[in-house]
Amino acid sequence: MTVRPTRSHLAAAVALSVLAALAVVGSPVTAGPSPTALAVVGSPATAGPSPTALAVVGSPATAGPSPTALAVVGGPAAHGPSARAASLPLAGMVVGIDPGHNGRNYSDPGYIDQPIWNGREQEACDTTGTETDGGYTEAQFNFNVASYLAGDLRAEGATVVLTRTSNSGVGPCVTARSQIIDRAHANVAIDIHADGGPPDGRGFAILEPVADGPNDRVIGASKAFGRMLLERYHDLTGMPVSDYDGTDGISDRDNLAGLNLTTVPKVLIECGNMRNSTDAALLTRPSFQRLAARAFAQAITSYLHA
Ligand SMILES: [Zn+2]
């Protein structure tokens, strides 16, 4: 079936292209020293990436940029990022984050219901996602965790590519989400979701790709990342593995565009069951969401350093 692009579809596609471009602007890889990199030139090599460390730059205590640092400021891009930026654990790495669904998907069924080709069969462009019995939406949860994760990863020096940058829009389709991350040549990527399972079922599951052509070369790497993610998420958050989805927390899935079409190592995590009251109480808690993001960041860092 041919899908005629709608005006909103095209507008969304254009907006996404811009967002994707913006997402990589400022990366040390593509644009030389970013304002952030310049700001930290001359700071102590041991300082962390906190605002406090940034505030130290140029203060009397550090005596300002040294002659060596001045030679780097404004110098040709070939000089690359500062030694300190390069020393961050994820310097030079690109990480894709796909926060599932979007906060206003419900408002445009004509857009999100359109059929797309997921690599094996047709599925809907997107869905609204689930929500807790109290009305806390999965789209909000996914976006919150993604935002915390993006902050954690950037603090470690990574370039982050997000498939959406707000929770107040529609889409993009799952195919476009996969393409954004593929085209960014992410070193690793994560699709963040929470499930709408049976009310008496608990726990998280990691959904992993099944070889289908486009993703053939990243199956092993995705599974390796999935193992690290399972361990870190379980250890840090205490969320049990799912008692109704997959086996020991792992579920191979061949019916999702995000996994079928990926050309970079990627898994999808269902962080818990929003329809279960115990899981829902955890998932809706900001402290839990921050912890989930921290677990993801640790798994990503472990994977990229393995
Ligand atoms: Zn979902």
Residues whose N, C-alpha, C, O or C-beta is under 5 A from the ligand:
A	BS01	ZN	G100 G129 H193 A194
